[in-house]
Amino acid sequence: MTRVLVVMAAVALSAGGTTFAREPQPGGPAMSADVKIVDNVVYEAVAARDAKQLDAILDDGFMLTNTFGTLYMKKDFLKGCCDGPAASETQYLGAKTSEVKKYGETTAVIVSDTEHRFKKDGQDQKIGWRSLRVYVKAGGRWKLVAESRTSY
């Protein structure tokens, strides 16, 4: 089951900056034993374009499939998210609803209805999608290994 979920993979997002970022710290939110807290930090780091924070949370083998079916590996996701000037200004990025399913002590799947509100070319815009994220706990830390997004 875990192998199938990992193969499903996940998405890239170029988002504008905001003030949501947290510094990765030993024992801090990105190191939390609660996978839902770590998942929220991922949203915050993407919104803030914080490559350092994301690099600490994403597994080296991270895969992301966006709503168009494009596959991104960790390096490409970090580049698309965090390099260069922002294409828009993020006002909100997060889960409106989410459900966590744990499989033993080392695997968790989170299904969320995600919303991104942003300003682009002076216009307020909003998009939403369903996210399926797969986390694996290694060395006492939750790592995001895959995400798949479906538009609705």
Backbone as CSV, one residue per row, in Angstrom:
resi,resn,N_x,N_y,N_z,CA_x,CA_y,CA_z,C_x,C_y,C_z
1,MET,0.829,-1.196,0.000,0.000,0.000,0.000,0.866,1.248,0.000
2,THR,1.889,1.287,0.857,2.761,2.449,0.930,3.451,2.681,-0.402
3,ARG,3.929,1.612,-1.045,4.614,1.756,-2.324,3.683,2.355,-3.367
4,VAL,2.419,1.938,-3.397,1.452,2.481,-4.347,1.251,3.975,-4.093
5,LEU,1.118,4.363,-2.831,0.914,5.774,-2.511,2.119,6.608,-2.894
6,VAL,3.322,6.087,-2.664,4.522,6.835,-3.011,4.614,7.011,-4.512
7,VAL,4.245,5.988,-5.275,4.293,6.079,-6.721,3.297,7.124,-7.237
8,MET,2.213,7.362,-6.500,1.215,8.349,-6.926,1.818,9.756,-6.996
9,ALA,2.753,10.087,-6.124,3.513,11.349,-6.106,2.705,12.639,-6.047
10,ALA,3.397,13.849,-6.259,2.775,15.124,-5.883,3.174,16.392,-6.637
11,VAL,2.980,17.704,-6.291,2.800,18.923,-7.070,3.742,20.083,-6.792
12,ALA,3.911,20.964,-7.785,4.732,22.167,-7.577,3.867,23.402,-7.541
13,LEU,4.348,24.385,-6.838,3.577,25.618,-6.681,4.528,26.787,-6.600
14,SER,4.352,27.752,-7.480,5.116,28.986,-7.375,4.235,29.969,-6.643
15,ALA,4.635,30.301,-5.423,3.822,31.166,-4.578,4.597,32.397,-4.189
16,GLY,3.902,33.447,-3.899,4.531,34.682,-3.449,4.891,34.600,-1.985
17,GLY,5.694,35.556,-1.542,6.173,35.573,-0.174,5.134,36.063,0.813
18,THR,5.245,35.618,2.034,4.457,36.093,3.156,5.265,35.911,4.418
19,THR,4.707,36.133,5.544,5.473,36.085,6.786,5.168,34.844,7.607
20,PHE,4.880,33.715,6.988,4.512,32.507,7.713,5.705,31.660,8.156
21,ALA,6.900,31.889,7.631,8.011,30.951,7.802,8.464,30.821,9.245
22,ARG,8.943,29.657,9.560,9.554,29.364,10.851,10.950,28.834,10.577
23,GLU,11.898,29.191,11.395,13.247,28.654,11.258,13.243,27.190,11.677
24,PRO,13.877,26.297,10.895,13.967,24.915,11.342,14.840,24.863,12.591
25,GLN,14.337,24.253,13.639,15.054,24.171,14.897,14.906,22.770,15.456
26,PRO,15.964,22.286,16.114,15.796,20.993,16.792,14.649,21.106,17.789
27,GLY,13.705,20.207,17.696,12.560,20.230,18.602,11.484,21.208,18.183
28,GLY,11.682,21.979,17.098,10.698,22.956,16.632,9.579,22.284,15.871
29,PRO,8.645,23.083,15.318,7.476,22.527,14.630,7.808,21.566,13.488
30,ALA,8.862,21.849,12.736,9.217,20.962,11.632,9.713,19.610,12.129
31,MET,10.082,19.530,13.404,10.576,18.291,13.988,9.500,17.632,14.854
32,SER,8.297,18.141,14.832,7.226,17.690,15.709,6.909,16.212,15.523
33,ALA,6.520,15.588,16.612,6.055,14.203,16.554,4.662,14.140,15.944
34,ASP,3.971,15.263,15.884,2.623,15.338,15.320,2.720,15.653,13.828
35,VAL,2.371,14.699,12.999,2.504,14.866,11.551,1.640,16.013,11.031
36,LYS,0.510,16.288,11.667,-0.345,17.379,11.198,0.332,18.741,11.404
37,ILE,1.094,18.890,12.486,1.851,20.128,12.689,2.896,20.280,11.600
38,VAL,3.605,19.203,11.282,4.608,19.242,10.218,3.941,19.595,8.891
39,ASP,2.769,19.034,8.635,2.048,19.332,7.396,1.695,20.820,7.310
40,ASN,1.279,21.413,8.407,0.992,22.853,8.412,2.246,23.681,8.148
41,VAL,3.385,23.227,8.667,4.647,23.931,8.419,4.994,23.891,6.931
42,VAL,4.662,22.797,6.245,4.899,22.722,4.795,4.127,23.834,4.093
43,TYR,2.840,24.008,4.416,2.064,25.089,3.808,2.714,26.445,4.081
44,GLU,3.111,26.668,5.331,3.718,27.941,5.705,5.017,28.183,4.946
45,ALA,5.826,27.153,4.818,7.111,27.291,4.130,6.924,27.553,2.641
46,VAL,5.953,26.900,2.013,5.681,27.165,0.595,5.201,28.599,0.432
47,ALA,4.281,29.040,1.282,3.758,30.403,1.193,4.861,31.435,1.379
48,ALA,5.823,31.136,2.255,6.920,32.057,2.532,8.100,31.865,1.575
49,ARG,8.002,30.881,0.698,9.081,30.558,-0.244,10.365,30.238,0.497
50,ASP,10.237,29.482,1.567,11.334,29.159,2.468,11.972,27.819,2.089
51,ALA,12.945,27.865,1.191,13.591,26.648,0.692,14.311,25.895,1.807
52,LYS,14.895,26.593,2.756,15.617,25.955,3.861,14.671,25.092,4.696
53,GLN,13.518,25.648,5.025,12.528,24.909,5.816,12.006,23.702,5.031
54,LEU,11.677,23.923,3.759,11.171,22.820,2.940,12.214,21.728,2.757
55,ASP,13.454,22.117,2.539,14.515,21.142,2.363,14.640,20.236,3.592
56,ALA,14.393,20.801,4.774,14.476,20.032,6.009,13.329,19.037,6.157
57,ILE,12.188,19.335,5.548,11.002,18.486,5.702,10.840,17.498,4.554
58,LEU,11.185,17.895,3.336,11.015,17.012,2.183,12.071,15.921,2.184
59,ASP,11.644,14.692,1.957,12.565,13.578,1.794,13.400,13.796,0.534
60,ASP,14.620,13.289,0.513,15.464,13.451,-0.675,14.832,12.841,-1.919
61,GLY,14.009,11.821,-1.751,13.328,11.189,-2.879,11.936,11.749,-3.141
62,PHE,11.622,12.906,-2.564,10.299,13.525,-2.688,9.846,13.626,-4.142
63,MET,8.566,13.280,-4.367,7.937,13.386,-5.684,6.615,14.132,-5.532
64,LEU,6.312,14.945,-6.518,5.119,15.775,-6.475,4.450,15.738,-7.843
65,THR,3.158,15.436,-7.899,2.422,15.481,-9.162,1.368,16.566,-9.038
66,ASN,1.426,17.555,-9.934,0.479,18.669,-9.834,-0.847,18.340,-10.506
67,THR,-1.757,19.296,-10.484,-3.106,19.072,-11.019,-3.122,18.860,-12.530
68,PHE,-1.994,19.155,-13.203,-1.886,18.919,-14.646,-1.196,17.602,-14.955
69,GLY,-0.796,16.867,-13.907,-0.140,15.581,-14.088,1.368,15.661,-14.254
70,THR,1.957,16.839,-14.073,3.399,17.002,-14.201,4.087,16.524,-12.929
71,LEU,5.127,15.710,-13.085,5.886,15.174,-11.956,7.092,16.055,-11.678
72,TYR,7.268,16.415,-10.418,8.422,17.196,-9.967,9.148,16.405,-8.889
73,MET,10.461,16.389,-8.984,11.285,15.819,-7.930,11.646,16.955,-6.970
74,LYS,12.242,16.630,-5.846,12.534,17.611,-4.799,13.263,18.842,-5.342
75,LYS,14.323,18.643,-6.071,15.133,19.755,-6.587,14.282,20.691,-7.456
76,ASP,13.473,20.126,-8.338,12.631,20.931,-9.230,11.535,21.653,-8.455
77,PHE,10.962,20.983,-7.452,9.939,21.616,-6.633,10.513,22.814,-5.886
78,LEU,11.675,22.637,-5.250,12.291,23.733,-4.507,12.623,24.903,-5.427
79,LYS,13.099,24.609,-6.620,13.414,25.665,-7.590,12.147,26.418,-7.992
80,GLY,11.085,25.686,-8.321,9.830,26.310,-8.746,9.169,27.099,-7.632
81,CYS,9.287,26.607,-6.431,8.676,27.254,-5.274,9.419,28.493,-4.835
82,CYS,10.726,28.385,-4.780,11.499,29.329,-3.970,12.539,30.169,-4.708
83,ASP,12.876,29.851,-5.945,13.893,30.608,-6.679,13.275,31.742,-7.485
84,GLY,14.020,32.808,-7.640,13.615,33.914,-8.498,12.473,34.724,-7.922
85,PRO,12.043,35.716,-8.685,10.945,36.570,-8.211,9.619,35.809,-8.172
86,ALA,8.793,36.148,-7.204,7.483,35.510,-7.063,6.565,35.952,-8.195
87,ALA,5.796,35.021,-8.713,4.829,35.326,-9.770,3.556,35.942,-9.199
88,SER,3.365,35.805,-7.880,2.167,36.327,-7.235,2.476,36.592,-5.761
89,GLU,1.544,37.219,-5.079,1.688,37.488,-3.653,0.669,36.639,-2.898
90,THR,1.159,35.666,-2.149,0.277,34.781,-1.402,-0.363,35.516,-0.246
91,GLN,-1.682,35.379,-0.144,-2.425,35.946,0.978,-2.801,34.844,1.971
92,TYR,-3.032,33.650,1.465,-3.343,32.493,2.309,-3.033,31.232,1.532
93,LEU,-2.431,30.264,2.210,-2.229,28.936,1.653,-2.358,27.952,2.806
94,GLY,-3.329,27.061,2.699,-3.506,26.093,3.770,-4.645,25.138,3.511
95,ALA,-4.809,24.225,4.453,-5.855,23.212,4.361,-7.137,23.748,4.985
96,LYS,-8.216,23.738,4.211,-9.536,24.073,4.767,-10.043,22.919,5.612
97,THR,-9.790,21.706,5.153,-10.121,20.492,5.900,-8.994,19.492,5.665
98,SER,-8.791,18.600,6.621,-7.807,17.539,6.406,-8.147,16.339,7.276
99,GLU,-7.735,15.197,6.795,-7.937,13.940,7.504,-6.613,13.190,7.514
100,VAL,-6.203,12.740,8.683,-4.934,12.028,8.851,-5.217,10.553,9.112
101,LYS,-4.553,9.696,8.380,-4.608,8.244,8.609,-3.180,7.768,8.847
102,LYS,-2.945,7.152,9.995,-1.621,6.611,10.295,-1.634,5.113,10.043
103,TYR,-0.504,4.626,9.540,-0.301,3.208,9.294,0.916,2.805,10.116
104,GLY,0.670,2.283,11.292,1.753,1.989,12.220,2.311,3.283,12.785
105,GLU,3.547,3.247,13.192,4.193,4.418,13.801,5.014,5.222,12.806
106,THR,5.177,4.718,11.575,6.129,5.357,10.671,5.555,5.859,9.349
107,THR,4.270,5.693,9.108,3.678,6.136,7.848,2.359,6.840,8.121
108,ALA,2.161,7.968,7.449,0.902,8.701,7.573,0.505,9.257,6.215
109,VAL,-0.796,9.250,5.977,-1.362,9.832,4.762,-2.315,10.934,5.204
110,ILE,-2.169,12.107,4.586,-3.050,13.233,4.888,-3.763,13.635,3.604
111,VAL,-5.085,13.645,3.662,-5.902,14.105,2.547,-6.512,15.432,2.969
112,SER,-6.301,16.469,2.161,-6.749,17.818,2.508,-7.422,18.506,1.342
113,ASP,-8.357,19.383,1.673,-8.875,20.346,0.711,-8.053,21.606,0.918
114,THR,-7.233,21.922,-0.055,-6.284,23.021,0.051,-6.802,24.242,-0.685
115,GLU,-6.566,25.405,-0.096,-6.959,26.669,-0.720,-5.747,27.584,-0.801
116,HIS,-5.595,28.246,-1.949,-4.532,29.238,-2.153,-5.190,30.529,-2.632
117,ARG,-5.106,31.549,-1.780,-5.581,32.883,-2.155,-4.362,33.753,-2.381
118,PHE,-4.370,34.480,-3.502,-3.199,35.264,-3.856,-3.598,36.451,-4.726
119,LYS,-2.660,37.371,-4.858,-2.856,38.539,-5.708,-1.849,38.444,-6.842
120,LYS,-2.359,38.552,-8.078,-1.511,38.519,-9.264,-1.992,39.594,-10.218
121,ASP,-1.059,40.399,-10.687,-1.380,41.506,-11.595,-2.477,42.391,-11.008
122,GLY,-2.417,42.612,-9.690,-3.369,43.482,-9.010,-4.740,42.879,-8.783
123,GLN,-4.935,41.620,-9.156,-6.232,40.953,-9.031,-6.186,39.882,-7.937
124,ASP,-7.200,39.873,-7.065,-7.326,38.805,-6.079,-7.790,37.538,-6.791
125,GLN,-7.130,36.420,-6.477,-7.476,35.156,-7.107,-7.505,34.061,-6.044
126,LYS,-8.198,32.977,-6.359,-8.305,31.845,-5.445,-8.381,30.566,-6.259
127,ILE,-7.609,29.571,-5.829,-7.680,28.247,-6.432,-7.747,27.218,-5.307
128,GLY,-8.270,26.070,-5.611,-8.354,25.004,-4.626,-8.070,23.668,-5.270
129,TRP,-7.640,22.731,-4.457,-7.370,21.380,-4.931,-7.399,20.421,-3.757
130,ARG,-7.526,19.145,-4.079,-7.445,18.071,-3.087,-5.998,17.583,-3.089
131,SER,-5.394,17.535,-1.918,-4.014,17.055,-1.764,-4.008,15.705,-1.063
132,LEU,-3.169,14.814,-1.540,-2.881,13.569,-0.854,-1.384,13.581,-0.586
133,ARG,-1.011,13.660,0.699,0.398,13.711,1.082,0.767,12.464,1.866
134,VAL,1.937,11.916,1.554,2.437,10.720,2.233,3.687,11.108,3.025
135,TYR,3.637,10.839,4.333,4.755,11.105,5.229,5.311,9.795,5.757
136,VAL,6.636,9.755,5.938,7.304,8.612,6.548,8.165,9.151,7.679
137,LYS,8.110,8.477,8.819,8.899,8.889,9.977,10.225,8.138,9.954
138,ALA,11.314,8.906,9.956,12.656,8.324,9.957,13.524,9.144,10.908
139,GLY,14.255,8.478,11.767,15.102,9.185,12.719,14.302,10.080,13.651
140,GLY,13.051,9.696,13.927,12.203,10.469,14.818,11.561,11.691,14.183
141,ARG,11.748,11.887,12.867,11.198,13.054,12.168,10.272,12.621,11.044
142,TRP,9.188,13.366,10.858,8.290,13.130,9.734,8.879,13.799,8.498
143,LYS,8.974,13.043,7.402,9.465,13.553,6.123,8.358,13.382,5.092
144,LEU,8.115,14.415,4.311,7.137,14.337,3.231,7.804,13.654,2.050
145,VAL,7.267,12.489,1.655,7.887,11.710,0.575,7.148,11.878,-0.746
146,ALA,5.846,12.179,-0.703,5.086,12.306,-1.946,3.841,13.131,-1.733
147,GLU,3.439,13.812,-2.796,2.167,14.537,-2.805,1.556,14.430,-4.182
148,SER,0.239,14.298,-4.208,-0.503,14.301,-5.456,-1.677,15.253,-5.295
149,ARG,-1.899,16.084,-6.295,-2.972,17.078,-6.245,-3.974,16.833,-7.362
150,THR,-5.238,17.017,-7.031,-6.332,16.894,-7.986,-7.173,18.141,-7.897
151,SER,-7.404,18.777,-9.041,-8.237,19.984,-9.022,-9.700,19.594,-8.879
152,TYR,-10.471,20.536,-8.359,-11.925,20.319,-8.249,-12.643,21.616,-8.462
